[in-house]
């Protein structure tokens, strides 16, 4: 069973989406402090957080042409996860998943993600099987109504202590916005490769540091999430603006001084669009989820169960 933790989504959720009733469960405490295993107090310095839907989607589309894409997709999901676990050798593993309910971003813009194709029926069959399998081997799967898995991962990321490193497994390049000292992105790529993105190379993906990714997307947009950005302003212009001013807020404060394509931001409608897109692109770092750390403690028994499954 998927763990669904109590949340307090925007009060307008039920008004915008009639019949919306978030699932609820009793919360417990999330803690990234030292853990004890087999009676010995050993500092647990590495954690792996899984972007579950990203992992399953990538596995499914790699297996879509197979005679049995569901079984093959499940096998690839386990293989990709094992690749990450063998590389990280984590002491703690947790998975974050999306809820079927709409999120606060849909309240801001009902066109959010509206351009995506319908989910293939085989993928609908694979998703619950893969999520159940993760929990069967002892990986807690956490989701929270009104928020996306990305927001849960962001909330975990800011709880990391100085003596702890969190690795986030995903194929979503936007999650580079989580990267900071102590938090790395393990980016799944074609051919089963996984590239480590840290503070040292985070700017390679979009040309801006991790803490400017949301501002970048606010202006450039993101077609995969149907975030329009500001029409007429391209990536090179945005990178130059962020290098000069440091943030969208500062860019807008100095918009009267902008020239060329950037001068489009003198239009009040463009400013409104940028601010709205920024809200859609920003990760939420205060999702009300709580999880007992001991439930995600990674053990040799769990590893054996994953390898033999």
C-alpha positions in Angstrom: 0.0 0.0 0.0 1.3 3.5 -0.9 1.9 5.7 2.1 -0.1 8.9 1.7 0.6 11.5 4.3 -1.6 14.2 5.6 -1.4 17.4 3.8 -3.0 20.8 3.8 -3.5 21.7 0.2 -4.8 25.1 -0.8 -8.3 25.7 0.5 -9.5 26.5 -3.0 -8.7 23.0 -4.2 -12.2 21.6 -3.5 -13.7 24.8 -5.1 -11.7 24.5 -8.3 -12.1 20.7 -8.5 -15.5 19.6 -7.3 -15.4 16.3 -5.5 -11.7 16.7 -4.6 -11.0 14.9 -1.2 -7.3 14.3 -0.4 -6.5 11.0 1.1 -5.1 11.2 4.6 -3.0 9.1 6.9 -1.4 9.6 10.3 2.0 11.3 9.9 5.2 10.2 11.6 8.5 11.9 12.1 11.1 12.4 9.3 14.6 12.5 10.6 18.0 12.5 8.8 20.0 12.3 12.0 22.3 9.4 12.8 20.7 5.9 12.6 21.6 2.7 14.5 21.8 -0.6 12.8 22.4 -4.0 14.6 23.2 -2.2 17.8 26.1 -0.3 16.5 25.9 3.5 16.3 27.4 4.2 12.9 27.0 7.5 11.0 24.8 7.0 8.0 26.1 9.5 5.5 24.4 8.6 2.2 20.7 8.5 1.2 19.0 7.8 -2.1 15.7 9.4 -2.9 13.9 8.1 -5.9 11.7 10.1 -8.3 9.4 7.1 -8.7 7.3 8.1 -11.6 10.3 9.3 -13.6 12.0 6.0 -13.0 9.0 4.0 -14.0 8.2 6.2 -17.1 11.8 5.8 -18.4 11.7 2.0 -17.8 8.3 1.7 -19.6 9.3 3.7 -22.7 12.5 1.8 -23.0 10.4 -1.4 -22.9 7.4 -0.3 -24.9 8.3 -2.3 -28.0 8.9 -5.5 -26.1 6.3 -8.4 -26.4 5.3 -7.8 -22.7 6.1 -4.1 -22.0 4.7 -4.4 -18.4 7.0 -7.2 -17.3 9.9 -5.9 -19.2 9.3 -2.4 -17.8 9.2 -3.8 -14.3 12.5 -5.6 -14.8 14.1 -2.4 -16.2 12.8 -0.4 -13.2 14.6 -2.8 -10.9 17.8 -2.8 -13.0 18.0 1.0 -13.1 17.4 1.1 -9.3 20.1 -1.4 -8.7 22.5 0.5 -10.8 22.0 3.6 -8.6 22.1 1.6 -5.4 25.4 -0.2 -6.4 26.9 3.2 -7.2 25.7 5.1 -4.2 25.8 2.3 -1.6 23.2 4.1 0.5 22.3 3.7 4.1 18.8 5.0 3.6 16.4 4.7 0.6 13.0 6.5 0.1 10.8 7.0 -2.9 8.6 10.0 -3.7 5.5 9.6 -5.9 2.8 11.8 -7.5 -0.8 11.6 -6.3 -3.6 11.2 -8.8 -5.3 14.4 -7.5 -4.5 17.8 -9.0 -1.8 19.9 -7.4 -1.6 23.6 -6.3 0.0 24.3 -9.6 -3.2 23.3 -11.4 -5.0 25.9 -9.3 -2.6 28.6 -10.5 -2.9 27.5 -14.2 -5.4 24.9 -15.3 -3.4 24.5 -18.4 -0.4 23.2 -16.4 0.8 19.9 -18.0 -2.3 20.0 -20.2 -0.3 19.4 -23.4 0.9 15.9 -22.3 -0.4 12.8 -24.2 -2.8 10.4 -22.4 -1.1 7.7 -20.3 -0.8 4.4 -22.3 -2.8 1.6 -20.8 0.3 -0.6 -20.3 1.9 2.2 -18.3 -1.2 2.5 -16.2 -0.8 -1.2 -15.4 2.9 -1.0 -14.7 2.7 2.0 -12.3 0.9 0.3 -9.4 2.9 -2.9 -9.8 6.2 -1.1 -9.6 5.1 1.1 -6.7 3.9 -2.0 -4.8 7.1 -3.8 -5.6 9.2 -1.0 -4.1 7.2 -1.3 -0.8 7.4 -5.1 -0.8 11.2 -4.9 -0.7 11.1 -2.3 2.1 11.4 1.0 0.3 8.8 3.5 1.7 6.9 5.3 -1.1 5.7 8.8 0.0 3.2 11.0 -1.7 1.2 14.0 -0.6 -2.1 15.3 -2.1 -1.8 18.7 -3.6 1.9 18.4 -4.3 4.2 16.7 -6.8 6.9 14.2 -6.1 9.4 16.9 -7.0 8.2 19.0 -4.1 8.6 16.0 -1.7 12.1 15.5 -2.9 12.8 19.2 -2.4 11.5 19.0 1.1 13.8 16.1 1.8 16.7 18.0 0.3 16.5 20.9 2.7 16.5 18.6 5.7 19.9 17.2 4.9 22.5 17.8 7.6 26.1 18.8 7.0 27.3 15.3 7.6 24.9 13.7 5.2 24.6 13.4 1.4 21.4 12.9 -0.5 21.4 11.6 -4.1 18.2 12.1 -6.0 17.5 9.5 -8.8 15.5 11.0 -11.7 15.5 11.6 -15.4 13.9 15.1 -14.9 16.5 17.7 -15.7 14.5 20.3 -13.8 15.4 18.7 -10.5 18.9 20.2 -11.0 17.2 23.0 -9.0 17.7 20.8 -5.9 21.4 20.5 -6.3 23.5 22.2 -3.6 26.3 21.1 -1.2 25.2 17.8 0.2 22.5 17.2 -2.5 23.3 15.6 -5.9 21.1 14.7 -8.9 21.7 11.2 -10.3 20.4 11.9 -13.8 19.1 8.9 -15.7 20.0 9.0 -19.4 19.7 6.9 -22.5 21.4 3.5 -22.6 21.0 3.0 -18.8 23.6 5.6 -18.0 23.3 7.7 -14.9 25.2 11.0 -14.7 26.1 12.6 -11.4 25.1 16.3 -11.2 26.7 18.2 -8.3 27.2 21.8 -7.5 30.4 21.6 -9.6 28.6 20.9 -12.9 25.0 21.8 -12.3 25.2 24.8 -14.6 26.0 22.5 -17.6 22.3 21.6 -18.0 20.7 25.0 -18.5 23.7 27.4 -18.4 22.7 28.8 -15.0 23.4 27.6 -11.4 20.9 25.4 -9.7 19.3 28.2 -7.7 18.4 30.1 -10.9 16.6 27.2 -12.7 13.1 28.3 -11.7 13.9 31.9 -12.8 15.3 30.5 -16.1 12.1 28.5 -16.8 9.9 31.5 -15.8 11.3 33.3 -18.8 12.2 30.5 -21.3 9.3 28.3 -20.4 9.1 24.5 -20.3 7.1 22.7 -23.0 7.0 19.4 -21.1 5.0 21.0 -18.3 3.2 23.5 -20.6 4.8 26.5 -18.9 4.8 29.1 -21.7 7.5 31.5 -20.4 7.7 35.0 -22.1 7.3 34.8 -25.8 10.2 36.2 -27.7 12.9 35.8 -25.0 15.2 32.9 -25.7 17.7 30.9 -23.6 20.8 32.9 -24.5 19.1 36.2 -23.5 17.9 34.7 -20.2 21.3 33.2 -19.3 22.9 36.6 -19.9 20.2 38.4 -17.8 20.6 36.0 -14.9 24.4 36.3 -15.1 24.0 40.1 -14.8 21.2 40.5 -12.3 21.1 37.2 -10.4 17.4 36.6 -10.2 14.1 37.2 -12.0 13.1 39.7 -9.2 16.2 41.8 -9.9 15.7 41.6 -13.7 12.2 42.9 -13.3 13.4 45.7 -11.0 15.7 46.8 -13.8 13.4 46.2 -16.7 13.4 49.9 -17.8 17.2 49.5 -18.5 16.8 46.4 -20.7 17.4 46.5 -24.4 16.9 44.1 -27.4 14.7 41.1 -26.8 14.9 41.6 -23.1 13.0 44.9 -23.4 9.9 42.8 -24.0 9.7 42.7 -20.2 8.6 46.3 -20.2 5.2 45.0 -21.2 3.0 44.5 -18.0 1.5 41.4 -19.5 5.0 39.9 -20.0 5.9 40.7 -16.4 2.6 39.0 -15.2 3.4 35.9 -17.4 7.0 35.7 -16.0 5.8 35.9 -12.4 3.1 33.2 -13.0 5.5 30.9 -14.7 8.0 31.3 -11.9 5.3 30.1 -9.4 4.7 27.1 -11.7 8.4 26.3 -12.0 9.5 26.8 -8.4 9.9 23.7 -6.2 8.0 23.7 -3.0 10.3 23.1 0.0 7.8 22.8 2.8 5.5 19.8 1.9 3.9 18.6 5.1 5.2 15.0 4.9 6.8 13.1 7.7 8.4 9.7 7.6 10.1 7.5 10.2 13.7 7.2 9.1 14.0 3.6 10.3 11.4 2.5 7.7 13.8 3.5 4.9 17.0 2.1 6.5 18.7 0.2 3.7 19.9 -3.3 4.8 21.5 -6.3 3.2 18.2 -8.1 3.4 16.5 -5.4 1.3 19.3 -5.5 -1.2 19.0 -9.3 -1.5 15.2 -9.0 -2.0 15.7 -6.5 -4.8 18.3 -8.6 -6.5 16.2 -11.7 -6.3 12.9 -10.2 -7.3 
